[in-house]
Amino acid sequence: MSMKPSIMIHNCKLTVFFLFISFSAKSVSFAEIVFEESNDDESKAFQSAMTEVNVYSESESEVAYSDYCSSVVPESVTNSKAYTESFGAFDGYETGYYIGGNGILNPKINTISNSFSFETRYVSKTVADGVWKIEGSLMFYESYHPIPSPFHLKLHGFWSEFSGNLCMVGTGSAYSKQGNLLTPAAVFRLRNLRDSSNITTLITGTLESLSSSDGVSYFEPISVVMFPLLNYEYTFDFREFTHQFSGERDGLKNLAFNELPSRRFCSMIMGHLNEFKLQYTRDCSSGKQTCLPFVRLNGYLPHFLSFSSIRCSEVERRIRVLIEFRNTSHVRKYPSFNPNTTLIGEGTWDDRENQLFVLVCRFLDIGESWSNAHVGDCTTRLSFRFPAILSIRETSSAMGQIWTTKTANDSGYFDRTIFRSTGNHMVGVPGLKYEYTEFNRVKNLCLRKVQLLRNKGQSYPSGHSTDLKFDMLVKSSENKSGWGSADPLAIGDQLYKPYLFLMDLPGTMLERAVPARLMNVSYEVSITLQTPIDVANGVLFSYIEEKVEIRAEGIYDSETGKLCMVGCRKLGFDNQVFENASVDCEILLNFEFSPLKPNQIGGYITGSIESTRTSSDLLKFDRLEVYSTIYKTDQRKSSTWTTDHQSTKVLLSNTLMCIFVGLQLYYVQNNPNVLPSISLVMLVILTLGHMVPLALDYETLRSNKQHWNMVSPHNGGLIELNEVIVTVVMVVAFLLLLRLLQLTASARSRDRNRKSLLFAEEMTLIVIACLYAAGAKFTLLVATEKRRLDVALLYFSSVESWYHSIYNDFKSYAGLILDGFLLPQILLNMFSKSKQKALSCSFYIGTTFVRLLPHAYDLYCNLNSVYYSMLQVSVSPVRCFVSAAWDATIFWGLLLLAAIIYLQQKFDGHCILPSRLRHMESYSEEFH
């Protein structure tokens, strides 16, 4: 069996078409024409492989617009070739929420997401006055299929700016409950879509199936709501409502924004409107229904309040938000929308009171369908502020209140409710202070226990080290056990968080009364305790879970590693914290850090949490023993060690690379006849792999030099010397590879078989280009789709972070290409049926070893980090497993490529092919 070169080139071109066109639905028809020119089997195989991709190849004319939409917006024709992507109050990409869709979508509002996106690709004015032709697509993200496979529709239709109606028809793709691919047809209608919008504007609509109710592609009607972004007009004039917020002027000092640049207002507000814990009055626990602007959630009071911003104006310092009441903590990455538990409001910042005042409205006429939903009843008010002073009894970095202007006798009245932030993420907020208020208790309980004699020869984490934050395991004598964390809030005269501004703390008596080595500290301690019940033969069947939140302050001795604090805990009912909840401040916390040892990356922490009350006191609790491991060494030493370790790895890899490339140069010097058989594509990949880091890392090296001279001035010269050595070795490796490339290209140009080798190299380049281009395209699509999904589901991130993410993805992809450096040589051996031992064993085995080293090291680190994740909650065992699996795959893949090269050089280039293909003539011979 033989194959002519022309046929081979033709098939490769078809492969190129398949790889690139598979990413573009609009190009499928062209790919099908190409495959029709090939044999029938290839055409059938292509059509089978493209089943899912070709869901849009159906002509839009299959769904006639006039049959379903003529009564809504009459069909018309465009009057120009000009087009845009936005219309009315819609941008080119809008998001909304839905309910219904049984048969394809989950019809209920769920805890994952019930959002969708609407993207317009073509908007053009028609000859009819005020009528625009629209082409776009709908994407629903919660389908029944277990694999993420959204319900996607491609639509076309018309919009009337006078009536505010939009009607579109089209087809799409989705999966049934059984996992079968469907191509449903549907009609999409929106109402109240006009050129501008305000607080009461709520765009509603439906998506209805055009299939019969017994058809496989049928789905139940879907109701949608949308909040347009363009041309929004703030509705309320807050000067008319000032008197309704007069009660919020309580005289407490709040952080001011009037001196901040206006461009920072939105980032500050949106960065803090996250999750808040609700605090009701005592009456709410008895079942009163006057605690919320709506009925309870499943019979219970919601515990949390969260905000999501729809729009924010920097200049006006105004914001439009959705306010959601929930029973569960943790803000979801992809929030769902339930109009029965969500409010909408407009807020403005009051520079005089340094508060955000919000006028809030409700969603009305909500039923099983959202078709008649609208916004009204704007009698709810909300205030939001940043306390300027934190203390042991007030550690919330943001707090607020929500109330109604109705009287107690009015329908819909509810009591004033307080909400407080669940964390202290005061990013970029100046002026924040912490006041130490428990000096007398600290002096009596902690100072007398401090060892004033320093432990000679021992060192401990410094007071400003990140090691002071730790996770813990706890156990009591009552057979209670659990876990928790201790997070510093303030250390001495600055906030603990490294990204926070320094606080201007007033001098205290404590600072003047104790030696300088002792530092004021403030902590937030969170513990989850489990009490076992129904224990039989030592087997635990169930348990009672209890959460304890403690705010503490005290002193840390950096010369003995002892941390002593007094603390307070709020007492609530059923994990619900009420506004007037009691506070237990008779708590003593003692922790002791183990001394740091040379070349040790961790240590142990032991301690206790106990009540200082008498045994007869009802609030007395048993002593909790605390154990923790592992914390890092001092940050500066740890960072320096990490930098030295990274430099050592790079230096070792490049040194080995110099050796192995040098051995290959020595090999070709003794065997010059093998030079033409070396793949130029492989050498180019290796050369670029050493040249690009030299160019990209130049500025990094300079910035690292400045950084380390600032952080560790005594070690700056050593670090700079290490970087110079690493750079020199990288340059040497690059020059050696460049020399090998030059020798190979020169020998190839003089070889008598250069035409056949050129053909084989071209074939190698075609296949490699197809594979790498497909991989790059896939990498970009994954990154783009991830960004689009985040935006569609109201999870906003900056464009800069997205670009940085893409850069990291492509950096990893480039590393993967470099890992597969032997693939071009394997393909060249196959296409040329080479019998030459073009590569020395020391080169391809040694270089493979160099590429294996980082993955073997990462595999070792990732597998070990699973153990540490038991106490370090920031480490995800699942993520470690995935990373370890990827490193293991690359590890074995590199070994496989090296084994293939060994077999090809021992037998011939076709030895890895199936036996029936081994007898065909080489392509180079047929070319002649």
N, C-alpha and C positions, 0 to 999 in steps of 0.2 A: 504494500500500500504506500502510495506517495502522495505528496501534496505540493502543488506548485506554489512558488512564492507569491504570485498575484492573488491566488485564492486566500493564502495565509494573510496577506496584507488586508484584503477585503474583509475577512472575518475579524481582524483586529480593529478595523474601522467600525465594524458593527458593534464590537465590544465597547469602544469609546462612546458610540451613540447610546448604548444601553446604560452605561454608568452615569453619564451626564444628564440624559433626558429623563432618567428615573426621578430626578429631583424637581422636574418641572412638568406639571400636568398639561400646560398649554402646548408642550412640545411632543406629546405622546403621539399625535396623529402623524407627525413627520417621521418618528421612529418606526411606526407601523409601515409607512411607505417603504422605508429602507429595508425592512425585513421581508416585505413582499417580494423584493428583488432577489432575495436568497431563497433557499429551498423551503418547502412547506413545513418540514419538521422544525426548522429554526423559527419560522413564523408562529407555529403553534406553541412552541416553548416560550417564546417571547410574550405572547398573549396570555399564557398561563401565569408567567412570572409577574406580569403587570396588572393582574386582576384588581388588586387593591389600589394601585397607583392610578389606574385609569377610570376611577369612579366619575370623573368629570368629563369624560370623552363624549358622554351623551349630550346631544345638542340641546341648548336651552329652548329651542323651538318645540321640544316635546311637551313642555308645559306652556300652554297658551296664556299669555297675560290677560287677554280680553275675557277669557272664560271665568276668571275669578276676581278680577280687580277693576273692571271697567266702571262699575258702579261706585267705586271708592275714589279713584283718580283716573280719568280717561287717558287712554294711551295716546302718545304723541311722538313726533320725530324731532331729533336734535336739529338746531339751526346753525351749528358751527362745529368745527373739529376741536375746538378748545375744550379742555376738561380740567377738573380739579378733584380733590379727594374729600372735601368737607362741604357741608351744606347745612343751612339753618343753624341750630345750636349744637350740631354734631361735628366733632372733629373727625379726622380720618379713621380714628380708632376709639371706640366707645365701649364701655362695659355696663352690664346690668345684671339683674337677678331674675330667676324664673321659678315656677312651681308647676307641676304636672309632667306630662310626657311619658306616662306609663306605657311600657312596651319597648322603649329605647332608653329613657332616662329614669332616674330614681324620682318618683313623683313627690316625695316628701322632702321637706326642708331638713337637711341632715347636718351632721357635725363636720363634714369635710368641706363642701362648697356647693352652692346652688347658683353660681355665677356663670355668665356667658359673655362673649365679646361680639361686637358687630364692627366689621372693617369694610370701609368703602374703598373701591379701587378706581371707580369711574363715576364722575358727577358732571353732567352737562345740561345746559339750558335747552329747552325745546321751543318749538314755534308757538306752543300754547302759553298764554300769559301766566306766569307764576308756577309753571310745571317744569320739573327737572327729572331727567332720566338718571337712575341710580343703578349701579352694579356693585355688588359686594358679597360678603360671606358672613355666615353666623357660625360660631363655635361654642358648643356646650361641653363643659369639662367633666361632667359626672355621668358617665354611661354605665350600663350594667356590666360591660365586659371587664373581666378581672385585670386585663392589661390596660394601662392608660391609652384609651382610644376614643377621643372625643367625637361627638356627633357634629358633623361638619356639613354645612349647606352652602351652595353657590347660588346666589339669587340675582334677579334683575327686576326692575320695576320703575315706578314713578312716585314723586313726592310733590304735593301741592303746598306752597308756602302760604296760601290763603286759608285753606281748611285745616292745615296742620296734619293731614293724613299722609301716610306712606303705605304703599302696597307693593309687595314683591313676590315673585314665584321662582321656583327652581328646584334642583335636585341635590342630593348629597350622599354621604356615607355614614353608616353607623353599624353597631353590632347589636344583635338581638340578645335576649336573656340566655339563649343557648350558645351564643358565641358565633352565630352566622353573620356574614357580611351582608348588609342590606343597602339598598340605594333608594331611600325614600324621597318622594316628591312632596312639596309643601307650599303653602301660601303664608306670607308673613305680613301682618298689618300692625301699624303703630298709629296712635292718636296723640294729639296735643304736642306735636313736634313743630315748633315755630322758630322764628329767627332769633328769639331771645328767651330767657327763662328767669325765674325768680324762686323764692323759697317755696311757693305753693305749686310750682311746676313739677308735675309727675307724669312722665311719658309712660303710658301703658299700652299693651298690645297683646297679640296672640300669634302663635304659630300653629297652624292646623295641617294635619296630614291630608293629602289628596287621594290616598288609597282607601279602598273600601274597608270597613271595620273588620272583615275577616281576612284581609290581605296580610302577607308576611311583613310588609314594610309599614303597616299602620301603627300609629302611636296616638295616644290621647292628646287633646289640645293642651298647649303650653301657654301659661300666662306669664307675661314679662313686665318688669318695671325698669326704668332707666332714669339716670340723673345726668342731664347734658352738662357739658363743661364749657362750651363756647358761649360768648355773649351773655354771661350771667350778670344780672343786675341785683345788687344787694337791696333787699326789700325794706328792712326796718331802719327808721331814723332813731338811733338810740337816745337822742336828746329828748324824745317824747316819752321815754321809758325810764329816765334817770331815777325818778322817785321810787320805782319798784325795786331798785337795787340799793336804796339808801340804808337798809338794814344790814348790808354787808360791810359797811364801814365800821369795823369793830375796833379800829385803832391799832391792830397788830401790824408789825412791820413786815412788809413783803419785799421781795426782790424787784427792783425796778428795771424796766426795759427802755425807758425814754432816752437813755444815753447810748443805747446800742444802735448800730447801723440798721436801717430798716430792712435791709436785705437778709438779716438774720432772724427776723421775726418768725417767718414760716418754719424755718428749720428748728428753731427753739420750741415753738408751740407744738408742731407736728411730732417732734422728737419726744415730747413728754405726755402727749395725749394717748397714753397706752392703756394700761390696765389699772383699775382702782378697786379697792375693797370698800363695800358699802357698810355703813354704820347706822342702824336703825335705832329708834327709841325703844324703851322696854315694852311699850304697848304692842309693838309689832309681833312680839313673840307669842302673844295670846291669841293671835289669829285675826286681828283687825285688818280690814281690807283698805285702810286709808294710808298705806305706806308707799304705794306706788301709783303711777298714773295709769296702771292697767292691772289686771288680775294676776295672781301669782303664777309662777312657772311650775306646772305639774303639782300644784298645791303647796309649793315651798317659796319662801322669799329668795330672790336671786342674791347671790353673795358678791357678785362682781359687776363692775361697770367698765365698758371699754369704748373708745372713740376711734373713728376712722375719718380722716379728712377727705372731703370731696373737692374743695377748692380753698385757696388761701391767697390773699392779696397782701403783698409786702408793703406797698405804699400806704394803703388805707388801714393796714393792720387789722384786717377782718378775715374771718374764716367761716366756712360752711362745713358742718360735721354731721355724721351719723352717730347716734348714741345708743349703744346696745346693752341690755341687761342680760346677764348670764349666770348660770349656776356653777360653771366650771372655770377654773383658773387657766392661765396660759393663753395668750393671744394667739389665735390660729393664724398660720401663714396664709391660708386661703379662707378668709372669713365668709360665713354664710349670712344670709339676710332673712330675717323674720319680721315682717311689719307689725306683728302683734307684740313684740318685745323691743322694738326699735323706735327711736325718736329722731327727728331731724331739726337742726337749728342753725342760726346765724349768730356769730359772736364778734365782739369788738373789744380791743384792749383799751382799758381806762388808765391813762398815764397818771392821773391824780391818785387813784387808789391802788395802782399796780395790780389790777385784776383783769381777768377775761370774763366779760359778761355775755351770756348767751341767751337769746330768746328761742324757745323750743316749741315745735309743733308736733302734732301726732298724725299718724296715718289712719285714715278713716275708711269706713265701708269695706273692710277687709273680710273676705269670705274664702270659700274654697277656690274661687277665681279672683284674680287681681284686676279684672277688667274695669271695675267701677271704683277702684281705689283712688283716693285723692288726699291732699294734705290740708289740714285745718286744725282748729282748737289750739291756737298758739298762746295758751295761758300759762305754760310752764316756763320757769326761769332757772338758770344755772350760773353759778360763779366758780371761777377757777383761779387759784393763786399759788405762788411759790413762797413759802415761809422763808424769811431771811435768817432765822435762828433755829438751829436744831439742838435738841437736848435728849437726855435719856428718856423723857416722857413724850417727846415729839420728834420722831425721826423721819417723818414723811416729807419727802422733798417737794411734793405737790399735793394739794388737797382742794376740796371744793364742797359746794352744797347744791342741792336741787330741791325746788319747792314750786308751789303753784300760787297764782294770784287769786284763785277762787276762795270763797269762804267755806267754813266747815259744813254749812248746810247745802252747798252746791253739789250737784252730781259731778263726779270726777275729782273731788278734793282729795289731797293726800298730804301727809305730814312732811315736814322738812327732813331731808335725809342728808347725811354727811358722807363723803367718800374721800379716801386717802390712797396715795400711791402705794404700790406693793414693793417698790424698790427706791434706791437713791441714785438715780442716773442723771446727775446734774452736770451734763456735758456743756462746757462753755459758759456757765452761769457765774459771773463774778459776784463778790459781796456776800457769799454764803458763810455763815459763822456757826461754830459749834460751841456751846457753853457747857463747861463741866460744872455740875451742880451738886455732886455727891461727895464733896471733899471730906467732910467729917466722917462719913461711913467708910470711905477708902482709907483714911488715916487710921481708924480704929481696927479695921479688919485686915488691911493689907500691909501697911508700912511696918508694923511690928514684926511681920513675918519675913521681911526682906533681909537677906544676908548681905550685910554691908561689906563683907570680905569677898574679894573677887576670887573666883576659881582659877588658880594659876594654870597656865598652859591650855586653857580651854577657850573656845570662841563659839559664839552663838549668833543666830540671825540678827542683823541690825534692825533698829527700830523702824527703818523705812524700807525694809526688804519685802518683796512680794511673798516671802515665806510665811508671813504672819497670817495669811489667809489659808485655811485648811478645812478639810472634811473630816468627819469623825464617826466612830462607832460608839454607841453608848449602851450601858447595861446597869440595871439596878438590882438590889437584893430581892425585890418582889417578882423576880423572873421577867421583868420588862426588858426589852431590848429594842434597839433601833439605830437610826443613823441621823446625821445632821451636818451642819456646816457652820463655821465661824467666819464672818466677814467683817474686817475692820471698817469702821466708818471714818474715824479721824485718828491720826497719829500725831501727837504733839500739836504743832501749829499749822498742819496742813491736812487736807483730805487725803485719805488713803489711796483712792482711785488715781492712777497715774495721769489720766487724761483730764482731771479736774483742776480748776484754778486754785491757787493757794488761798487759804482762809486767813483773814486778819483776826486771829483769836486774841482776846484780851489776856493780859497777864493774870495768873491766878496765884493764890496763896500756895497751892500745891507745888508750882514751879519754883517758888522761892524757899520752900520748906524741905525739899528733898534734893539729893545729889543730882548732878546733871545727867548721870547715866540713866536715871529713871525718867521715863517718858509717859505723858498722859496718853491714854488710848480709849477709844470708844468702839464698841463692837455690836453687831447684830448676830444673834445666835438663833438658828432655826433647827428644831429637832422633831423627828417623827418617831414616836414610841409605839410599840406593839405589845399588847398584853395577850398571851395565849389563853385560849379557853378550849374546853372539850379535849383535853389531852388524855390519850389512852396509850399505855405502853410506850410513852415517850414520843408518840406521833402527834404532830400538831394538825388539828383539823380546821381551826379557824382562830381568829384573833380580833381584838378590838384595837383600833388605831387612834392615836391621840397626837395632835400637833401642838408643839410648844414654841412660842416666839418670845425671845428674851432680848431686851436692850440693856447693854451693860457699859460701864466705864470704870476705869481704874488706872493701873500703872504697869509698865513693862520694864523689866530690868535686862538690858542688853548684855550685861556682864555675867548674869547667872542663868538667863533663859527663862526666868519665871514671869508669868503673866497672872496678875490678880485683879479681879474686878467685882463690883457689886452690880446687881441687875434687877430689872423689873419685868414682869410679865403681865399681860392683860388677861383678865378672866372673862370668858364669854360662854354662852350656852350653845351647845350643838355646833361648835366651831364657828359660831356667828359672833362677831365682835359688835357690841352695841355702843352707842354714843356715850352712855353713862356707865360703861363697864368698869368694874373694880380693877384695881392694879395691885399686884403683889410685888413689893420691892424689897422683900426680905430674902434675897438670893445672893449667894457667894459663889464665884467662879474662880477656880485655880487651874492653871495649865503650866506645864513645864516642858520646854523644848530640850531635846538631847543635844549635846555639843557637836559642832561640826568637826569632821575629821578630814584630813588631806585625801584628795582623790575620791571622796565619797559624795555621791549625788543625792543623798537623802538622809533622813533621820527619823526619829520617833517623837511623838508628842503624847504625853499622858496628863491626866488631870481629873477634875471632879466638878460637879455642879450640885450644890446642896442648899437646902433651906435653912435659914438661921432662926426660924420660929421654934417655939417649944413643941414638944411631942403631942401636947393636948390640942394644939391649934389645928383647925380643920384644913387650913391651907398648907400645912406641913406636908412635904413629899420626901420620899426616900432619896438618899444620896445616889447620884448618877455617876458611874465611873466612865471616863472618856479615854478612848484610844484612837490614835491617828498615825497614819503612815501612808505615803511618804511625802516629805516636803523637800524642796530643792535646797541646794546650798545657797550661800549669799549670791545675790543677783549678779553682781559684777564679776565674781569668780566664775559663776555658772556660765554667763554670757561669754566671758573670755575663753573658758574651756570649750564652749560650743564653737566659737570662731576658730580656735586652734584646731579643733577636731575636723571641722569642714575643710580648712586649709590643708590639713594632713591628707585627707581623702583625695582632694583634687591633685595635690602634689604627687601622691603615690600613683594615681591613675595616669597622669601625664608622663611621669617618669617611666612607668611600665610601657606606655605607648611609644615613647622614644626608643626604648630597647627593642620592642617587637618590630617597629618599622625599620629600625637599623638592621635587624637580622634579615628582614625581607630585602632590603637593598643589597646586603651582602649575598643573599641567595640569588638574586637576579644578575649580580655581577659575575657570579660563577656559572649561571645558567641563563645567558641573555636570550636564548631562543624561546623562553616562556613569557617574556615581556608582552608580546602582542596579544597573548591569551588572557591577560589581566583585564578585568572590566573597568573601563574608564568611568562609568556611572558610579561604581562602588568607590573609586578613589575620589571622585568629585564630592560624594556625600561625606566621606571621612574628612576631606580637606575643609569643606565648608563647616562641618561639625566642630572643627578646631579654630576656624577663622572667626565665625560669628561670635562666640563667647569673648574673644579678644576685643572685638569692637564694642559689644554691648556692656561688658564689665568694666570698661575704662572709667566711666563716670561713677559706677558703683564702688570701685576701688578708692576713688578720690573721696566720695562721701563717707565710706567706711573709715578712711584715715582720719577725717575731721571728727567723726563720731567718737572713735576710740581715743583720740587725743583728748577729747572733752571728758569722756566718762572715766578713762583710766590713763591719765597722763604719764604715769610711770611705766606703763607697758606699751605706749604708743609706738616707740621706736622698734620694739621687737615685732609687733604686729605688722608695721610697715615693711620690715625686712622680710617677713614671711610672705607678704603679698608680692613683693618684688621677685622672690625666688619662684613662687608659683607662676607668675606671669612669664618669667624667662623660660621656664620649662615648657609652658604652653606654646610659646613662640618657637622653641626648638622642635617640638612635635609637629607643629604646623609646617615648618620649613622642610622637615624630613618627608612629610606626606606630599608636599608640593614637588619635591625632587622626584619622588617615586612616580607621581602623575606625569611629570615632564618626560621622564625616561620611557614610560609606557606609551605616551602619545607619539613620541619620536620613533620608537621601534615599530609601532603600528603603521605609521605613514610609510615606512620602508619595507614592510613585509610583503611578500609576493601574494599572499592570500588576503590582502587588505580589503578587497571588495567583499568577500564573503564574511570577513570579520566585521566590516562596516555594517553589512546587512544584519548580522546577528546583534550588533550593538544597538542598531536602530530598533529592532524588535524588542530588545530588552528595555530600551528607553520608553517605547510605546506602552508596554505593560506596566512598567514602574510608574510612568506618568499617570496612567489611568488609576492605578491603585492609590497613589499618593493624593491625586486630585479628588478622588472619591472620598478618601479619608478626611481631607481638609474640608470638603464640602459638608460632610456629615458632622464634623466638629463644629463648624460654623452654624449649621442648622440647629444642632442641639443647644448651643449657647443662645441663639436667637429665640428659639421656642421657649427656652427657660425664662428669658427676659420677658417675652410676650405673655407668658402664663402668669408671671409675677405681677405685671402691670394690669392684666385682665382681672386678676383676683385681688386687686387693691393692695398688693404688697410692693410698695415703692422702694426702689433703690436708685442711687445716683447713676447717671450715665458713666461717670468716671469709674465707678466700681464695676460696672458692666464691662467696660473696655478692659479694665484690669483683669477681670475674670476671663475674658476672651484671650487676652495675652497669655495668661497662665495655661489655658487649655491648649493653645497652639505651641507653647513652649514644651509642654508635656508631649504633644504630638510629634514635635521635631525630635525630641529624645527617643521616641518610639521608632522613628525612621532611622535614626542613628543606630539604635539597637539592632535593626534588621539590615545592617550594612552588607551582609553576605548574600542577601537575596539577589541583587544584580549579578553577582558572580555566578550564582546557581543558574539563573536564566540564560546568561551568556553561554555557559557550558552546555545547556540544553539546546539552544538555537544553533550553536556551532558544532555540536557533538564533539566537544573538545576532549582530547585524551592527555592534554598537557597537565603537568603538576604546576599550575601557574602560581599558587600560593604556598609558601613554606608552612610547615606545620606550626612552627613557632609563631608565625604571623597570625593565621586565622584562629588558632587555638588561644594564643596569648591575647589577641584583641577581644575575642569572645569573653575571655576571663575578665578583662578590664571592664567590659560592659556588664558583666554579671555582678561585679563587686557591689555597686550601689543597690541593686535589687536584693541581693542576698542580705546586705546590711539592713535595708528597710524591712525586709521580711522578718528578720530577727527582732527588730525593734517593735514592729506592729504586733507580732505574736506575744511579745512580753508585755506590751501595753495593755492587753486585755486583762491581765492579772491586776495591774495597777488601777484599772477602771473601777474595780470594786470599791475603792476609796476615793478615787478622783472622778467626780461626777462629770467633769468637763470632757472626759474621754469617752467616746462612743464605741462600745465593743463591736457593734455592727459595722461601723465605719472602718474600724481596725481590721475586721475580717475581710471586708471587700477589698481594702488596700492590700492586705496580705495575699488574697487570692489573685489579684492582678499581678503583683510581683512574682508570685509562683508561676503564673502563666508565662510571663516574659522569660523567666528563668529557664523553664523547660523549652520554650520556643527557641532561645538562643542555642541551647545544646543541640536541638534538632537541626538547625541550620548548619552548625559546625559538622554534625555527623553526615549531612548530605554532601557537603564539600569533600569530606574524606572519601565517601563512596564514589563520587564523580571522578576524583583524581586517581583513585585506585582502579576503576573500571573505565567508564566514559560518562559523558554528559547525560546520556539517556538511561542510565542504569536505574534511575528512580521512577521511570515511566512504567506503565503496565506492560506486560510482556508482549502483547500484540502490537504495541507501538514501537518497541525497541528495534524492529527490523527495518523501519522506514529509513530512507536516506536522509542525510543531513540537509538542512535548507541551503547551506552554502554550496553544496555540490549541485543541487537542482538549479541554483541561480545561474550556474555556468552552463 
